[in-house]
Amino acid sequence: MCMFTEIPNERPTTPLLDSVTDAADLRLLALDQLEQFNHELREYLIYSVGQSGGHFGAGLGVVELTTALHYVFDTPNDKLVWDVGHQAYPHKIITGRREQMPTIRTKEGPAAFPLRSESEYDTFGVGHSSTSISAAMGMSLGMRAMGKDNQAVAIIGDGAMTAGMAFEALNHAGHEKADMLVILNDNDMAISDNVGALNKYFTRLWSSPTYSSLREGSKKILQKSSTAWEFMRKTEEHMKAMVAPGIFFEELGFNYYGPIDGHDTEELVHTLANLKKLPGPKILHIVTKKGKGFAPAEAEQIKYHALKKQSSATSTNNSVDSSPAITKQTYSNIFGNWLCDMAEADERLMGITPAMREGSDMIRFSELYPKRYFDVAIAEQHAVTLAAGMACEGAKPVVAIYSTFLQRGYDQLIHDVALQNLDVMFAIDRAGLVGEDGPTHHGAYDYSFLRPIPNMVIMAPSNEDECRQMLYTGYQYQGPTAVRYPRGSGAGIEAQANMQLLPIGKGIMRRQRSASANNVEKNTDKSIAVLAFGSCVNFALEAAEELAQQGIDISIADMRFVKPLDAELVTELAKTHDQLICVEENAIMGGAGSAVLEYLAEQSIHTPCQLMGIPDRYIEHASPTQQLTDIGIDQAAIVAKVMSFL
């Protein structure tokens, strides 16, 4: 295989790839043409991701597998379910979206993950991991009920096999004897790299129609003697166990095949063709290389999980999706530095992450305090209850988790942490809209789902220093707390080294409307106060500056706490202003603004209050700026809202 070493600026010449407009065209190619097809597919994938930015290494690792699947199975009638969607870029290229790929993750381009509304080949929408086996099993049983004889295939990999949901589905599928194939894409993230001639030989043997017929025929004869059948069954299992790590899957009711080389297209095609004919639940274990075919990505798989959009140079040095060269710190940096400082001061601190060490900036902590660092893999439910167990014994666990992934541990948050009022702090990253990854990754609901939980304290910093002080405050608080902060850099406020406790449930005024201001230029004396939460404080302050240039003076409150709400501050603002506006980067329904309305209603305070936030719809992938403009919670939207009252 030709090894690529740099990302081309110009579209490569790909005549064979260009002849394939959908999977049906691919199936017209001869088997001996697939190697060249895969070469062109890999080269085009490198080029297109360089143009667009996006997930990189996982897609390169499944080029041969993707081609083989579409070559053998009758897609889209046969159902391919990808898990996680990081692997699906080659699938999108083959299934009619080739020329759109340089615009993937942009407002008008393809989504970063499989999306049912985008293509009939995208059979199931993904973004979170470990859902493929459940979905494919459901499709298999659904097709059985509808009298269809099509196939369902789940492709699981890139660490997704570490989540409990995958094993729940395996257990059920074996029990139901569902006609489905699970492909375990082992890309150096888990399980085994034991690939060799003996494994390949036995996999071909076990997946062949001859062996299957012999096995079923022997079963019918030998089951008349339970002792003989049990002996033969154990013998078969032990033979497989000698050359393959599949005994676990066999015990769950799956016929296990592999591991085989996931970059050997001919071997994949033959094996898949055999397995397609076999009934019942089957698992094929393939071993691949994440980043295959692109030398820098093979050498540094985590670093090249994703790329930034290319500018003009062909060098890969500035192409990796790492923090850009900016003077502002990201909120993740603030958390990572605070975690190390706090761990140095308190040996009870334990850091927990569900496979987000790099994203949550826990690398330095993991190196300095390896015995106090716990990466639980893609297992959010376990992460939350693990923290609860630690807290029971007097430790001080800090769970670093993305907002969208905390949703997966919601029952544990309620039942195992909050109900028992345990001392666990959640550092919630990627809150609000996250841009190009789209609705599966937005942190749009954490205010709404955390607010109803008794004992929770919820904080929302508006700048870097507030984030550091809130992390310290949450850590010192006795009970469950959450500090939720957005993706990317802050407002440019330096985080102070000294840490201080903030008063729980108290906001502050960032801008106080002058008592003498009467907005004469607009011929109105109507007074307006903006109650802003988290990142929206900065939009509100920018809007206030713009309005001040027009002679309009408004008050800005940084509410700081979503729960407990600063009732005293809300009451004061409601009594001294004619109109309140609540601004938040969270779903309006059940969010921070809803908390203000609930309080005003409870106190029979009738000051008008309007809410600005994420509307009751999913916000599609686009740049963060485009998304904020689209939903109307940026500086311009706040200015327009204020002007509408004057």
C-alpha positions in Angstrom: 0.0 0.0 0.0 1.2 3.5 -0.9 1.8 5.6 2.3 0.7 9.2 2.1 2.7 11.7 4.1 1.1 15.0 3.5 -2.4 16.5 2.7 -2.7 17.7 -0.9 -4.1 21.1 -1.6 -5.5 20.1 -5.0 -8.1 17.4 -5.6 -6.3 14.1 -6.5 -7.0 12.3 -9.8 -9.4 9.4 -8.9 -10.9 7.9 -12.1 -12.1 4.7 -10.5 -13.6 6.4 -7.5 -15.3 9.0 -9.7 -17.1 6.2 -11.6 -18.9 5.2 -8.4 -21.8 7.4 -7.6 -23.4 5.1 -5.1 -22.9 1.6 -3.7 -24.7 -0.1 -6.6 -21.9 1.2 -8.9 -19.3 -0.2 -6.5 -20.8 -3.7 -6.9 -20.2 -3.5 -10.6 -16.4 -3.4 -10.2 -14.3 -6.6 -10.4 -12.8 -7.9 -7.2 -9.3 -7.2 -8.5 -10.2 -3.5 -9.0 -11.0 -2.9 -5.3 -7.3 -2.4 -4.3 -7.0 0.6 -6.7 -10.4 1.8 -5.6 -9.3 1.8 -2.0 -6.1 3.7 -2.8 -8.1 6.4 -4.5 -10.7 6.5 -1.7 -8.0 6.9 0.9 -6.3 9.7 -1.1 -9.6 11.5 -1.6 -10.5 11.2 2.1 -7.2 12.7 3.1 -7.7 15.6 0.6 -11.3 16.3 1.6 -10.8 16.3 5.3 -7.9 18.6 4.8 -10.3 21.0 3.0 -13.1 20.7 5.6 -11.5 19.7 8.9 -13.1 16.9 10.8 -12.6 13.3 12.0 -9.7 11.7 10.3 -7.9 8.7 11.7 -10.9 6.5 12.3 -12.1 6.8 8.7 -8.7 6.0 7.3 -8.7 2.8 9.3 -11.9 1.5 7.8 -11.4 2.2 4.1 -11.1 -1.5 3.1 -13.9 -2.5 5.5 -16.3 0.1 4.1 -15.6 -1.0 0.6 -16.0 -4.6 1.4 -19.3 -4.1 3.2 -20.9 -2.2 0.4 -19.5 -4.6 -2.1 -20.9 -7.7 -0.4 -24.2 -6.4 1.1 -27.1 -5.0 -0.8 -27.1 -1.6 0.7 -29.2 0.4 1.5 -31.7 -2.6 1.6 -29.2 -4.3 3.9 -28.6 -2.1 6.9 -25.2 -0.8 7.9 -25.1 0.8 11.4 -21.9 2.7 12.2 -20.6 3.1 15.7 -19.3 5.7 16.2 -19.9 8.1 13.4 -16.2 9.0 13.3 -15.7 5.9 11.1 -18.4 7.0 8.5 -16.6 9.4 6.2 -15.6 6.7 3.6 -19.2 5.4 3.8 -20.4 8.9 2.9 -18.0 9.2 0.0 -19.2 5.8 -1.5 -22.9 6.6 -1.0 -23.3 9.7 -3.2 -21.8 12.5 -1.2 -18.2 12.5 -2.6 -18.2 16.0 -4.0 -19.9 17.5 -1.0 -17.2 16.1 1.4 -15.0 19.2 1.4 -17.9 21.1 2.9 -18.7 18.5 5.6 -19.6 20.0 9.0 -20.4 23.4 7.4 -23.9 24.9 7.5 -24.9 23.6 4.0 -22.6 20.6 3.9 -23.0 17.0 5.1 -23.2 16.3 8.8 -20.2 15.0 10.7 -22.1 11.8 11.6 -24.6 9.5 9.8 -27.9 11.2 9.6 -31.1 9.5 8.5 -32.5 12.7 6.8 -29.3 13.1 4.8 -29.2 9.7 2.9 -31.1 6.4 2.7 -27.7 4.8 3.3 -27.5 6.4 6.8 -29.8 3.9 8.5 -29.3 5.2 12.0 -28.2 8.6 13.4 -25.2 8.4 15.7 -22.9 10.8 17.5 -22.7 9.1 20.9 -21.0 5.8 20.9 -22.0 2.2 21.6 -25.5 2.3 20.1 -24.9 0.2 17.0 -25.6 -3.3 18.3 -28.9 -2.3 19.9 -30.0 -0.5 16.8 -28.9 -3.2 14.3 -30.6 -5.8 16.5 -33.8 -3.8 16.5 -33.6 -3.5 12.7 -33.1 -7.3 12.4 -36.1 -8.1 14.6 -38.1 -5.4 12.8 -37.3 -6.8 9.4 -38.2 -10.3 10.7 -41.6 -9.1 11.9 -42.2 -7.3 8.6 -41.4 -10.4 6.5 -38.2 -9.0 5.1 -35.0 -11.1 4.6 -32.5 -8.2 4.5 -29.3 -8.2 6.7 -28.4 -5.9 9.5 -24.7 -5.2 10.3 -23.3 -3.2 13.3 -19.8 -1.9 12.9 -18.5 -1.0 16.4 -15.0 0.3 17.2 -12.9 3.3 18.1 -13.3 2.4 21.8 -17.1 2.0 21.6 -17.0 -1.6 22.8 -16.0 -0.3 26.3 -19.5 0.9 27.1 -22.0 -1.2 29.0 -24.8 -0.6 26.5 -22.9 -2.7 23.9 -22.7 -5.7 26.2 -26.4 -5.4 27.1 -27.2 -5.6 23.4 -24.9 -8.5 22.8 -26.5 -10.4 25.7 -30.0 -9.8 24.3 -29.1 -10.5 20.7 -27.7 -13.9 21.7 -30.8 -14.7 23.6 -33.1 -13.7 20.7 -30.9 -15.4 18.1 -31.2 -12.3 15.9 -30.0 -12.7 12.4 -27.3 -10.0 12.5 -23.6 -9.5 12.1 -21.5 -7.5 14.5 -18.1 -6.3 13.2 -15.7 -5.5 16.0 -13.2 -3.0 14.5 -10.3 -3.4 16.8 -8.1 -0.4 16.0 -5.5 -0.6 18.8 -8.1 0.7 21.2 -9.1 -2.6 22.7 -9.0 -6.4 22.8 -6.4 -8.0 20.5 -3.9 -7.5 17.7 -3.3 -11.2 17.2 -3.4 -11.5 13.5 -1.7 -14.3 11.6 -2.0 -17.1 9.1 -3.5 -19.6 11.6 -6.2 -17.1 12.6 -7.0 -16.3 9.0 -7.2 -20.1 8.1 -9.5 -20.9 11.0 -11.7 -17.9 10.3 -12.2 -18.9 6.7 -12.9 -22.5 7.9 -15.4 -21.5 10.6 -17.3 -19.1 8.3 -17.5 -21.5 5.3 -20.8 -23.1 4.3 -19.1 -26.5 4.5 -18.2 -26.1 8.2 -21.6 -24.5 9.0 -23.4 -27.5 7.4 -21.2 -30.0 9.2 -21.7 -28.2 12.5 -25.5 -28.1 12.2 -25.7 -31.7 10.9 -23.6 -32.9 13.8 -25.7 -31.0 16.2 -28.9 -32.8 15.1 -27.3 -36.2 15.5 -25.3 -35.6 18.7 -28.1 -33.8 20.5 -29.8 -37.2 20.9 -27.0 -37.9 23.3 -26.6 -34.9 25.5 -23.2 -36.1 26.8 -21.8 -36.5 23.3 -23.1 -33.1 22.1 -21.7 -31.3 25.2 -18.3 -33.0 24.6 -18.2 -31.8 21.0 -19.4 -28.3 21.9 -16.7 -27.9 24.4 -14.1 -29.3 22.0 -15.1 -26.7 19.4 -14.9 -23.9 21.9 -11.5 -24.9 23.1 -10.2 -25.2 19.6 -11.3 -21.6 18.9 -10.0 -20.4 22.2 -6.5 -21.6 21.3 -6.2 -19.2 18.3 -8.8 -16.5 19.0 -10.1 -14.5 22.0 -13.7 -15.2 21.1 -14.9 -17.5 23.9 -16.6 -14.6 25.7 -18.8 -13.9 22.6 -19.5 -17.6 22.1 -20.9 -17.8 25.7 -23.2 -14.9 24.9 -24.7 -16.8 22.0 -22.7 -15.4 19.1 -20.7 -17.4 16.6 -17.3 -15.7 16.7 -14.9 -15.4 13.7 -11.5 -13.8 13.7 -9.5 -11.8 14.3 -8.5 -11.1 10.7 -6.6 -8.3 9.0 -9.1 -5.5 8.4 -6.9 -4.0 5.6 -7.0 -7.2 3.4 -9.8 -6.4 1.1 -10.0 -9.8 -0.6 -10.0 -11.6 2.7 -12.8 -9.3 4.0 -14.9 -9.8 0.9 -14.6 -13.6 1.1 -15.3 -13.7 4.8 -18.3 -11.3 4.7 -19.7 -13.3 1.7 -19.6 -16.4 3.8 -21.0 -14.8 6.9 -23.9 -13.3 5.0 -25.2 -16.7 4.3 -25.1 -17.9 7.9 -28.2 -17.4 10.2 -28.2 -16.2 13.8 -26.0 -13.7 15.7 -22.4 -13.6 14.4 -19.4 -11.4 15.4 -16.4 -10.8 13.1 -13.3 -9.5 14.8 -11.1 -7.5 12.5 -7.9 -5.7 13.4 -7.2 -2.3 11.7 -4.8 0.6 12.1 -6.3 3.9 13.0 -4.9 6.5 10.5 -4.0 3.7 8.0 -2.1 5.0 5.0 -1.2 8.4 6.3 2.2 8.1 8.1 1.8 11.0 10.7 -1.7 9.6 11.7 -0.4 6.1 12.1 2.4 7.3 14.3 0.2 9.6 16.5 -3.3 8.2 16.5 -4.8 10.3 19.2 -3.3 13.5 17.9 -4.7 12.8 14.4 -8.2 11.7 15.6 -9.3 14.9 13.8 -7.9 17.7 11.6 -8.3 21.4 11.5 -9.3 22.9 8.2 -6.2 23.4 5.9 -5.3 26.9 4.9 -2.9 26.8 2.0 0.4 25.0 2.9 0.6 21.3 2.4 2.5 20.8 5.7 0.7 18.8 8.3 2.4 20.6 11.1 -0.5 23.0 11.5 -3.3 20.7 10.5 -4.0 18.8 13.7 -7.1 19.6 15.7 -5.3 21.0 18.7 -5.6 24.3 20.4 -4.9 27.3 18.1 -2.1 29.7 18.8 -4.1 32.3 20.8 -3.4 34.3 23.9 -6.7 33.5 25.6 -6.9 30.3 27.6 -9.6 27.8 26.8 -12.0 26.9 29.6 -10.6 23.3 29.4 -7.1 24.8 30.1 -8.5 26.6 33.1 -10.0 23.4 34.4 -6.8 21.4 33.8 -4.6 23.9 35.6 -7.1 24.2 38.5 -7.2 20.4 38.8 -3.5 20.1 39.2 -3.3 23.0 41.7 -6.2 21.6 43.7 -4.7 18.1 43.7 -1.4 19.5 45.0 -3.3 21.1 47.9 -5.7 18.2 48.7 -4.6 14.6 48.4 -8.2 13.5 48.6 -8.9 14.8 45.1 -9.7 12.1 42.5 -10.0 12.9 38.8 -12.4 10.9 36.7 -13.1 11.1 32.9 -15.1 8.9 30.5 -12.4 8.7 27.8 -12.0 12.5 27.4 -8.5 13.0 28.9 -7.3 15.2 26.0 -10.5 17.1 25.4 -10.9 17.9 29.1 -7.2 18.8 29.4 -6.4 16.2 32.0 -3.1 15.1 30.5 -0.8 16.9 33.0 -3.0 15.7 35.9 -2.8 12.1 34.7 1.0 12.4 34.5 1.5 14.1 37.9 -1.1 12.0 39.8 -1.5 8.7 38.0 -2.8 6.9 41.1 -5.6 9.6 41.5 -6.5 9.6 37.8 -9.2 7.3 36.5 -10.2 7.0 32.8 -13.2 4.7 32.8 -13.4 4.6 29.0 -16.7 5.2 27.3 -18.8 4.4 30.4 -20.5 7.6 31.6 -22.9 5.7 33.9 -20.0 4.0 35.6 -18.1 7.2 35.9 -20.8 8.8 37.9 -21.4 5.9 40.3 -17.7 5.4 40.7 -17.5 8.9 41.9 -20.4 8.3 44.3 -18.6 5.3 45.8 -15.4 7.3 46.2 -17.3 10.0 48.0 -18.8 7.5 50.4 -15.2 6.8 51.7 -14.2 10.4 52.1 -12.5 11.1 48.8 -13.2 14.2 46.8 -14.0 13.0 43.2 -14.1 15.5 40.3 -15.9 14.1 37.2 -14.8 15.9 34.1 -17.4 15.3 31.5 -18.9 16.9 28.4 -22.5 18.2 28.8 -23.8 16.0 26.0 -22.2 12.9 27.6 -23.5 13.6 31.1 -27.0 13.0 29.7 -26.0 9.3 29.5 -25.4 9.2 33.3 -28.5 11.0 34.3 -30.1 8.2 36.4 -26.9 7.7 38.3 -26.6 11.4 38.9 -30.1 11.5 40.5 -30.1 8.1 42.3 -26.5 7.5 43.2 -25.1 11.0 43.8 -27.9 13.6 44.5 -30.3 11.4 46.4 -27.6 10.5 48.8 -26.3 14.1 48.9 -22.7 12.9 48.1 -19.8 15.2 47.8 -19.2 14.9 44.0 -18.3 17.8 41.7 -19.0 17.7 38.0 -16.9 19.9 35.7 -19.2 20.1 32.7 -17.3 21.0 29.5 -18.7 21.8 26.0 -21.8 23.5 27.4 -24.0 25.3 25.0 -23.6 25.1 21.2 -20.5 23.4 20.0 -20.5 24.2 16.3 -19.7 21.8 13.5 -20.3 18.5 15.4 -24.0 19.5 15.5 -27.0 18.4 17.6 -25.6 15.2 18.9 -22.8 17.1 20.7 -24.5 20.4 21.8 -24.7 20.9 25.5 -28.1 22.4 25.2 -30.0 20.8 28.1 -27.8 20.6 31.3 -29.5 23.6 33.0 -32.8 22.0 32.3 -32.0 18.5 33.5 -29.9 19.5 36.4 -32.3 22.1 37.9 -35.0 19.7 39.0 -32.6 17.5 41.0 -32.7 18.3 44.8 -29.3 19.0 46.5 -27.6 20.2 43.2 -25.7 23.5 43.1 -25.2 24.7 39.5 -22.7 27.4 38.6 -22.1 29.1 35.2 -18.9 31.2 34.8 -18.8 34.1 32.4 -15.0 34.3 32.2 -11.8 32.4 33.0 -11.3 33.7 36.5 -14.9 33.0 37.5 -14.4 29.5 36.2 -11.4 28.9 38.4 -13.1 30.4 41.5 -16.3 28.4 40.8 -14.4 25.2 40.5 -12.8 25.9 43.9 -16.2 26.8 45.4 -17.8 23.7 44.0 -15.0 21.5 45.3 -15.2 23.0 48.8 -19.0 22.7 49.0 -20.4 19.7 50.9 -22.7 18.0 48.4 -23.2 17.6 44.6 -22.1 20.6 42.5 -21.8 21.3 38.8 -19.7 24.0 37.1 -20.7 24.2 33.4 -18.5 26.1 30.9 -18.4 26.4 27.1 -16.1 25.0 24.5 -13.2 27.2 23.4 -11.6 30.3 24.8 -13.0 32.7 27.4 -13.3 36.4 27.5 -9.6 37.1 28.0 -9.8 37.6 31.7 -6.7 36.3 33.5 -7.4 33.6 36.0 -6.0 34.5 39.4 -3.7 32.0 41.1 -5.3 32.6 44.5 -8.5 30.7 44.9 -11.5 32.1 46.9 -14.9 30.9 47.9 -17.8 32.6 46.2 -21.0 33.1 48.2 -23.4 30.3 47.1 -26.4 31.5 45.2 -25.2 35.1 44.7 -24.9 37.0 41.4 -23.2 40.3 40.8 -24.1 43.4 38.8 -21.8 43.9 35.9 -23.4 47.1 34.7 -25.8 49.3 36.7 -28.2 51.5 34.9 -27.8 55.1 36.0 -30.7 56.3 38.1 -30.8 59.5 36.1 -30.8 57.8 32.7 -34.0 58.3 30.8 -33.1 57.2 27.3 -34.2 60.6 26.0 -33.0 60.0 22.5 -35.6 57.2 22.1 -38.2 59.3 23.8 -38.8 56.7 26.6 -37.9 56.3 30.2 -38.4 52.6 30.2 -35.7 50.8 32.2 -34.4 47.4 31.2 -32.3 44.8 33.0 -30.6 41.8 31.4 -30.1 38.8 33.6 -27.4 36.8 31.9 -26.0 33.4 32.6 -22.6 32.0 31.8 -21.1 32.9 28.5 -24.0 35.1 27.6 -22.8 37.7 30.1 -20.2 38.8 27.5 -22.8 39.1 24.8 -24.9 41.3 27.1 -22.0 43.5 28.0 -21.1 44.0 24.4 -24.7 44.8 23.6 -24.8 47.3 26.5 -21.8 49.1 25.1 -23.4 49.3 21.7 -26.6 50.7 23.1 -24.8 53.2 25.3 -23.4 54.7 22.1 -27.0 55.4 21.1 -27.8 56.9 24.5 -29.6 53.9 25.9 -28.5 52.7 29.3 -29.4 49.2 30.6 -28.4 47.1 33.6 -26.5 43.8 33.3 -26.5 41.1 36.0 -24.1 38.2 35.9 -26.3 35.7 37.7 -23.5 33.2 38.3 -25.7 30.6 39.9 -28.5 28.8 38.1 -29.3 26.9 41.3 -29.8 28.3 43.9 -31.0 31.3 42.1 -30.2 34.7 43.6 -33.8 35.5 44.6 -32.7 38.8 46.3 -31.1 40.1 43.1 -34.0 39.0 40.9 -36.4 40.8 43.3 -34.4 44.0 43.3 -34.1 44.1 39.5 -37.8 43.4 39.0 -38.8 46.2 41.4 -36.4 48.8 39.9 -36.8 48.0 36.2 -39.8 47.9 33.8 -38.6 45.0 31.8 -36.4 41.9 32.4 -34.6 39.9 29.8 -33.0 36.5 30.6 -30.2 35.3 28.3 -28.7 31.8 28.4 -27.0 29.3 26.1 -29.3 26.5 27.0 -32.7 25.3 26.0 -35.3 27.9 27.0 -37.7 25.2 28.2 -36.8 24.4 31.8 -33.6 26.5 31.7 -32.3 29.3 33.8 -34.8 31.9 32.5 -37.6 29.5 33.4 -36.2 29.5 37.0 -36.5 33.3 37.0 -40.1 33.1 35.7 -41.0 30.5 38.3 -39.7 32.7 41.1 -41.5 35.8 39.8 -44.8 33.9 39.6 -44.2 32.4 43.1 -43.7 35.9 44.6 -46.5 37.5 42.5 -44.1 39.9 40.9 -45.6 41.1 37.7 -42.6 42.7 36.0 -42.5 41.5 32.3 -39.7 39.1 31.7 -38.7 37.6 28.3 -36.4 34.7 27.7 -33.7 34.3 25.1 -32.0 31.0 24.6 -32.0 27.8 22.5 -35.4 27.3 21.0 -37.4 24.1 20.9 -35.6 22.5 18.0 -32.4 20.8 17.2 -29.7 23.2 16.0 -27.9 21.8 12.9 -24.2 21.8 12.3 -22.6 25.2 11.4 -19.9 27.4 12.9 -20.7 28.5 16.5 -21.1 32.1 15.3 -23.6 31.1 12.7 -25.5 29.0 15.2 -25.7 31.8 17.8 -26.9 34.2 15.1 -29.5 31.6 13.9 -31.1 31.2 17.3 -30.7 34.9 18.3 -28.6 35.0 21.5 -25.6 37.0 20.3 -24.8 40.7 20.8 -26.9 41.8 17.9 -29.9 39.8 19.1 -29.8 41.4 22.5 -29.6 44.9 21.1 -32.6 44.1 18.9 -34.5 42.7 21.8 -33.8 45.9 23.9 -34.8 48.2 21.0 -38.1 46.3 20.6 -39.1 47.5 24.1 -38.2 51.2 23.6 
